[in-house]
Amino acid sequence: MSNENATTKGNVLQTGQQKKKGNSLLNLLASNTVPIMFIIICAVCIPISGFSPAYLINEILTRMGRNTFLILALLIPIMAGMGLNFGMTLGAMAAEIGLIFVSDWQIYGIPGMVLAMIISIPISMLLGLICGKILNAAKGREMVASYIISFFINGIYQLIVLYMMGSIIPIKHTTVKLPRGYGIRNTVSLLNMRQKLDDLLAINVKGVKIPVATFIVIGLLCLFIVWFRKTKLGQDMRAVGQDMEVARDAGIDVERTRIISILMSTVIAGFGMVIYLQNMGNLSTYSSHSQIGMFAIAALLVGGASVDKASIGNVFLGVTLFHLMFIVAPSAGAKITGDSMIGEYFRVFVSYAVITIALIMYETKKRREKSQMAELLAAEQEADA
C-alpha cells in the first residue's frame, strides 16, 4: 500500500510539474507575442526582399546608431510608473531649435552637435517641468495626457519657428530663413554636420561600417541608466512605479520624483534627436519631430517591453527587429504585389498596430490582475466570516 501511495504521489507531482512547465511556456509566449510576430515577419520578408546579409547588417547598424539614444529616453518614465512617454517629442523640438540656431551661426561638425545639445538642455528642462506638472494632475492617464501635451507644445513650436524667428528672434542667414524675411525654411540643411559622429572612429569590416563613436555614446547612456537605477533617486522612482501610496508612506516625494523622471526623459530625448538628425543630414523644420515618439515607442514595444516594464535589452532587440522590418517590407511588398507602396503602407500600419496591441494586452492583464485580487479579497472575507 505504501508503495502504491508513493507511486500515486509521484504521478501527481509529475503531473503538477508538467502543468507548471506548460503554463510557464504559455506565459513566455504570451509575454513575447509582439517580438515573435516580428521575427516571423522578418524571416518571411528577408529572403523575398533579396538583400544581401552585408547590406542588411550595415543598414541595421546605421539605424541602431541613429535611433537607440532616442528609445533609451523612454526607460526612465517607465521605471517611475508613468508609462510610455509620448511627450518625448518635447525634447525633440528643443533639439531642433538648437540645430536651427547652430545652422544660422554656421557652427558645424562635432562642436555644432555639442552646442545644439547645450542649447536644447534649458528648453527641454522647461518643457519637461511643464509636462511633469500636468502629468501629476493626470495620474493614471499619463500616456494620453503626454500625447495631447505634445500636440499643444507643437503649436507653440510652429508659432516660434514660423513667425517669431527672423522677426523677433534674430536669424541672419538666408539659407535658414524664408525669403519673406522671417520664419524658417521647410528644410534646413545639416550636410556639414552629416554623420560627423558616425564617421568619428568608424571602422569598416568587410563592407560593413561600424560607427564606433556613436555606439560609445549609446553605451555610456546605458551605463548611466544602469548606475542611476541603483542610486537613491533611482530606487525612489522604482518604488513610485510599483506603488505610489506605499512610496508616499515611506517618505518619498512622489510628485517631485515623477517630474524628475519626465524631465530627464525630455533632456535625453533632446540629445537623441541631435544624434538622429546629424545622421539624416537635414532638418525637416515642421515635421521631423512629429513621428519620433510614435516610432521610438513602437520599436521599444517590438523588443518585448510593456507599459510598466522595459529594459535596455528590449531597446536593442526592438530597434533591430523594427527597423529590419522597415528595410525589407517595401522590397518584399514590391516583389509580391508589384507595388512598393504596399510595403510602405504595411510598415506604417504595423508601427501603429504594435502600439495598439501592446496597450490592449496591458489593459487586459491589468483587469485580470484586478479581478484576481477581488476574488482573493472575497475569499479572505468568507474565511473570516
C-alpha positions as CSV (number, residue, x, y, z in Angstrom):
1,M,0.0,0.0,0.0
2,S,2.8,2.3,0.9
3,N,4.4,1.7,-2.5
4,E,1.1,2.4,-4.3
5,N,0.7,5.7,-2.3
6,A,4.2,6.7,-3.1
7,T,3.7,5.9,-6.8
8,T,0.4,7.9,-6.8
9,K,2.0,10.8,-5.1
10,G,4.9,10.7,-7.6
11,N,2.5,10.8,-10.5
12,V,0.6,13.7,-9.0
13,L,3.8,15.7,-8.5
14,Q,5.0,14.8,-12.1
15,T,1.6,16.0,-13.5
16,G,1.8,19.2,-11.5
17,Q,5.3,19.9,-12.7
18,Q,4.3,19.3,-16.3
19,K,1.3,21.7,-15.9
20,K,3.6,24.2,-14.4
21,K,6.1,23.9,-17.3
22,G,3.2,24.2,-19.7
23,N,1.8,27.3,-18.0
24,S,5.3,28.9,-17.9
25,L,5.8,28.2,-21.6
26,L,2.4,29.7,-22.4
27,N,3.2,32.7,-20.2
28,L,6.5,33.1,-22.0
29,L,4.8,33.0,-25.4
30,A,2.1,35.4,-24.3
31,S,4.6,38.0,-22.9
32,N,6.6,37.9,-26.1
33,T,3.8,37.8,-28.7
34,V,5.0,41.0,-30.4
35,P,8.7,40.1,-30.8
36,I,7.7,36.6,-32.0
37,M,5.4,38.1,-34.6
38,F,8.1,40.5,-35.9
39,I,10.7,37.6,-36.0
40,I,8.2,35.7,-38.2
41,I,7.5,38.7,-40.4
42,C,11.3,39.4,-40.9
43,A,12.0,35.7,-41.5
44,V,9.4,35.7,-44.3
45,C,10.4,39.1,-45.8
46,I,14.2,38.8,-45.8
47,P,14.6,36.1,-48.5
48,I,11.8,37.7,-50.6
49,S,13.5,41.1,-50.5
50,G,16.7,39.8,-52.0
51,F,19.0,42.0,-49.9
52,S,22.5,40.6,-49.1
53,P,23.4,39.9,-45.4
54,A,26.2,42.6,-45.5
55,Y,23.7,45.3,-46.7
56,L,21.2,44.4,-44.0
57,I,23.8,44.4,-41.3
58,N,25.1,47.8,-42.5
59,E,21.6,49.3,-42.5
60,I,20.7,47.9,-39.1
61,L,23.9,49.3,-37.5
62,T,23.2,52.7,-39.1
63,R,19.7,52.8,-37.8
64,M,20.7,51.4,-34.4
65,G,23.2,54.3,-34.1
66,R,20.5,56.8,-35.3
67,N,17.6,55.7,-33.1
68,T,18.8,53.9,-30.0
69,F,19.6,57.0,-27.9
70,L,16.0,58.3,-28.5
71,I,14.5,55.0,-27.5
72,L,16.6,54.8,-24.3
73,A,14.9,58.1,-23.3
74,L,11.7,56.2,-22.7
75,L,13.1,53.9,-20.0
76,I,13.2,56.3,-17.0
77,P,9.5,57.3,-17.1
78,I,8.5,53.6,-17.4
79,M,10.7,52.9,-14.3
80,A,8.8,55.7,-12.4
81,G,5.4,54.1,-13.4
82,M,4.4,56.8,-15.9
83,G,4.1,54.5,-18.9
84,L,5.2,55.3,-22.4
85,N,6.3,58.9,-22.7
86,F,4.6,60.2,-25.8
87,G,5.8,63.6,-24.6
88,M,9.4,62.8,-25.6
89,T,8.7,64.9,-28.7
90,L,9.1,68.0,-26.5
91,G,12.8,67.2,-26.2
92,A,13.0,66.6,-30.0
93,M,11.5,70.1,-30.6
94,A,14.1,71.6,-28.2
95,A,16.9,69.9,-30.2
96,E,15.5,71.2,-33.5
97,I,15.6,74.8,-32.1
98,G,19.2,74.2,-31.0
99,L,20.1,72.9,-34.5
100,I,18.4,75.9,-36.2
101,F,20.5,78.4,-34.1
102,V,23.7,76.4,-34.8
103,S,23.0,76.3,-38.5
104,D,22.4,80.1,-38.5
105,W,25.6,80.6,-36.6
106,Q,27.4,78.3,-39.1
107,I,28.9,76.1,-36.5
108,Y,29.2,72.5,-37.8
109,G,30.7,69.1,-37.1
110,I,31.0,67.8,-33.5
111,P,31.2,71.4,-32.0
112,G,27.9,72.2,-33.7
113,M,26.3,69.0,-32.3
114,V,27.6,69.7,-28.8
115,L,26.4,73.3,-28.9
116,A,22.9,72.2,-30.2
117,M,22.7,69.8,-27.2
118,I,23.7,72.5,-24.8
119,I,21.1,74.9,-26.2
120,S,18.4,72.2,-26.0
121,I,19.0,71.5,-22.3
122,P,17.3,74.6,-20.7
123,I,14.4,74.3,-23.3
124,S,14.0,70.6,-22.6
125,M,14.1,71.2,-18.9
126,L,11.4,73.9,-19.1
127,L,9.1,71.7,-21.3
128,G,9.8,68.7,-19.1
129,L,8.9,70.6,-16.0
130,I,5.6,71.8,-17.5
131,C,4.8,68.3,-18.8
132,G,5.6,66.6,-15.5
133,K,3.4,69.0,-13.5
134,I,0.5,68.4,-15.9
135,L,1.0,64.6,-15.8
136,N,0.9,64.8,-12.0
137,A,-2.6,66.2,-12.3
138,A,-3.5,63.3,-14.7
139,K,-2.4,60.3,-12.7
140,G,-3.4,57.1,-14.4
141,R,-3.8,58.8,-17.8
142,E,-0.2,59.8,-18.3
143,M,0.2,58.4,-21.8
144,V,-2.9,60.1,-23.2
145,A,-2.1,63.3,-21.4
146,S,1.5,63.4,-22.7
147,Y,0.3,62.7,-26.3
148,I,-2.0,65.7,-26.1
149,I,0.7,67.9,-24.5
150,S,3.0,67.2,-27.4
151,F,0.3,68.5,-29.8
152,F,-0.1,71.6,-27.7
153,I,3.6,72.4,-27.5
154,N,3.9,71.6,-31.2
155,G,1.6,74.5,-31.9
156,I,3.8,76.8,-29.8
157,Y,6.9,75.5,-31.6
158,Q,5.3,76.2,-35.0
159,L,4.4,79.8,-33.9
160,I,8.0,80.4,-32.8
161,V,9.7,78.9,-35.8
162,L,7.3,80.2,-38.4
163,Y,6.7,83.7,-37.2
164,M,9.0,84.7,-34.4
165,M,12.3,83.5,-35.8
166,G,13.6,86.3,-38.1
167,S,11.2,88.9,-36.8
168,I,11.7,88.9,-33.0
169,I,14.4,86.2,-32.7
170,P,17.5,87.2,-34.8
171,I,18.1,84.9,-37.7
172,K,20.7,86.1,-40.2
173,H,21.4,83.6,-42.9
174,T,19.1,83.3,-46.0
175,T,19.8,79.6,-46.3
176,V,17.9,79.2,-43.0
177,K,15.4,82.0,-43.2
178,L,12.4,82.1,-45.6
179,P,12.6,84.6,-48.5
180,R,10.0,86.9,-46.9
181,G,12.5,87.8,-44.2
182,Y,11.1,85.8,-41.2
183,G,10.3,82.2,-40.4
184,I,12.4,79.1,-41.0
185,R,12.6,77.2,-44.3
186,N,10.8,73.8,-44.5
187,T,14.2,72.1,-44.7
188,V,17.4,73.2,-43.1
189,S,20.5,71.5,-44.5
190,L,22.8,69.8,-42.0
191,L,25.2,68.5,-44.6
192,N,28.3,70.0,-42.9
193,M,27.2,68.1,-39.8
194,R,26.0,64.9,-41.5
195,Q,27.3,61.8,-39.9
196,K,30.2,63.6,-38.1
197,L,29.6,61.5,-35.0
198,D,29.1,58.3,-37.1
199,D,32.4,58.9,-39.1
200,L,34.4,59.5,-35.9
201,L,36.4,56.4,-35.1
202,A,34.3,54.4,-37.7
203,I,35.7,51.1,-38.9
204,N,34.9,49.0,-41.9
205,V,34.7,45.3,-41.6
206,K,34.1,43.5,-45.0
207,G,32.0,46.4,-46.3
208,V,30.1,46.9,-43.0
209,K,30.6,50.3,-41.4
210,I,30.6,50.3,-37.6
211,P,30.1,53.8,-36.1
212,V,32.2,53.2,-33.0
213,A,31.9,56.7,-31.6
214,T,28.1,56.6,-31.8
215,F,28.0,53.2,-30.0
216,I,30.3,54.5,-27.4
217,V,27.9,57.4,-26.7
218,I,25.0,55.0,-26.6
219,G,27.0,52.6,-24.3
220,L,27.7,55.5,-21.9
221,L,24.0,56.2,-21.7
222,C,23.3,52.6,-21.0
223,L,25.9,52.6,-18.2
224,F,24.3,55.8,-16.8
225,I,20.9,54.1,-16.7
226,V,22.2,51.0,-15.0
227,W,24.0,53.2,-12.5
228,F,21.1,55.5,-12.0
229,R,18.8,52.6,-11.1
230,K,21.0,51.9,-8.1
231,T,21.0,55.5,-6.8
232,K,18.7,56.8,-4.1
233,L,16.7,58.7,-6.7
234,G,16.5,55.7,-9.0
235,Q,15.3,53.5,-6.1
236,D,12.7,56.1,-5.3
237,M,11.5,56.1,-8.9
238,R,11.2,52.3,-8.8
239,A,9.2,52.5,-5.6
240,V,6.9,55.1,-7.0
241,G,6.4,52.9,-10.1
242,Q,5.4,49.9,-8.0
243,D,3.0,51.7,-5.7
244,M,2.6,55.5,-5.3
245,E,0.8,55.2,-1.9
246,V,3.3,52.9,-0.4
247,A,6.1,55.2,-1.7
248,R,4.4,58.2,-0.2
249,D,4.1,56.5,3.2
250,A,7.8,55.7,3.0
251,G,8.5,59.4,2.9
252,I,9.2,59.7,-0.9
253,D,8.0,62.9,-2.6
254,V,6.0,61.2,-5.3
255,E,5.1,64.2,-7.4
256,R,8.7,65.6,-7.4
257,T,10.1,62.2,-8.3
258,R,7.7,61.8,-11.2
259,I,8.5,65.3,-12.5
260,I,12.3,64.5,-12.4
261,S,11.7,61.3,-14.4
262,I,9.9,63.2,-17.2
263,L,12.4,66.0,-17.1
264,M,15.3,63.5,-17.5
265,S,13.5,61.7,-20.4
266,T,12.9,65.0,-22.2
267,V,16.6,66.1,-21.9
268,I,17.8,62.7,-23.1
269,A,15.3,62.8,-26.0
270,G,16.8,66.2,-27.0
271,F,20.3,64.7,-27.2
272,G,19.0,61.7,-29.1
273,M,17.3,64.0,-31.6
274,V,20.5,65.8,-32.3
275,I,22.2,62.4,-32.9
276,Y,19.3,61.3,-35.1
277,L,19.3,64.5,-37.3
278,Q,23.1,64.6,-37.8
279,N,22.8,61.1,-39.2
280,M,20.0,62.2,-41.5
281,G,21.8,65.3,-42.7
282,N,18.8,67.6,-42.9
283,L,16.1,69.0,-40.6
284,S,12.5,69.0,-41.7
285,T,11.7,72.0,-39.6
286,Y,7.9,71.4,-39.2
287,S,7.7,67.6,-39.3
288,S,11.0,65.9,-38.1
289,H,9.7,65.5,-34.5
290,S,6.1,64.6,-35.4
291,Q,6.6,60.8,-35.7
292,I,9.7,60.4,-33.5
293,G,7.8,59.5,-30.3
294,M,5.5,57.0,-32.1
295,F,8.3,55.1,-33.9
296,A,10.5,55.1,-30.7
297,I,7.6,53.7,-28.6
298,A,6.7,51.1,-31.3
299,A,10.4,49.9,-31.5
300,L,10.5,49.5,-27.7
301,L,7.3,47.5,-27.7
302,V,8.6,45.3,-30.5
303,G,11.5,44.5,-28.3
304,G,9.2,42.9,-25.7
305,A,8.7,45.8,-23.4
306,S,5.4,46.7,-21.8
307,V,3.8,49.9,-20.4
308,D,5.1,49.1,-16.9
309,K,8.3,47.2,-17.6
310,A,11.2,47.8,-20.0
311,S,14.9,47.1,-20.1
312,I,18.0,48.0,-22.2
313,G,17.8,44.6,-23.8
314,N,14.3,45.4,-25.0
315,V,15.6,48.6,-26.7
316,F,18.3,46.8,-28.7
317,L,16.1,43.9,-29.7
318,G,13.3,46.3,-30.6
319,V,15.4,48.6,-32.8
320,T,16.8,45.6,-34.6
321,L,13.5,43.9,-35.4
322,F,11.5,47.0,-36.0
323,H,14.0,48.6,-38.4
324,L,14.8,45.3,-40.1
325,M,11.1,45.1,-40.9
326,F,11.2,48.7,-42.2
327,I,14.1,47.8,-44.5
328,V,12.8,44.6,-46.0
329,A,9.0,45.2,-46.1
330,P,8.9,47.7,-49.1
331,S,11.1,45.5,-51.3
332,A,9.2,42.3,-50.3
333,G,5.9,44.1,-51.0
334,A,7.1,45.3,-54.4
335,K,8.2,41.7,-55.4
336,I,5.0,40.1,-54.2
337,T,2.4,42.7,-55.5
338,G,4.5,44.7,-57.9
339,D,3.8,47.9,-55.9
340,S,6.5,49.1,-53.4
341,M,3.9,51.3,-51.7
342,I,2.2,48.2,-50.3
343,G,5.3,47.7,-48.2
344,E,5.3,51.3,-47.1
345,Y,1.7,51.1,-46.1
346,F,2.3,47.8,-44.3
347,R,5.2,49.1,-42.2
348,V,3.3,52.2,-41.1
349,F,0.3,50.1,-40.3
350,V,2.4,47.7,-38.3
351,S,4.0,50.5,-36.3
352,Y,0.6,51.7,-35.1
353,A,-0.8,48.2,-34.7
354,V,2.1,47.2,-32.4
355,I,1.3,50.1,-30.0
356,T,-2.4,49.2,-30.1
357,I,-1.8,45.5,-29.4
358,A,0.6,46.3,-26.6
359,L,-1.8,48.7,-24.9
360,I,-4.7,46.2,-25.3
361,M,-2.5,43.4,-23.8
362,Y,-1.5,45.7,-20.9
363,E,-5.1,46.7,-20.1
364,T,-6.3,43.1,-20.3
365,K,-3.5,42.0,-18.0
366,K,-4.3,44.8,-15.5
367,R,-8.0,43.9,-15.5
368,R,-7.2,40.3,-15.0
369,E,-5.0,41.1,-12.0
370,K,-7.7,43.3,-10.5
371,S,-10.3,40.5,-10.9
372,Q,-7.9,38.0,-9.3
373,M,-7.3,40.4,-6.4
374,A,-11.0,41.0,-5.9
375,E,-11.6,37.2,-5.8
376,L,-8.8,36.8,-3.3
377,L,-10.3,39.5,-1.1
378,A,-13.7,37.9,-1.3
379,A,-12.3,34.5,-0.4
380,E,-10.5,36.1,2.7
381,Q,-13.7,37.8,3.8
382,E,-15.6,34.5,3.5
383,A,-12.9,32.7,5.5
384,D,-13.1,35.4,8.3
385,A,-16.9,35.1,8.4
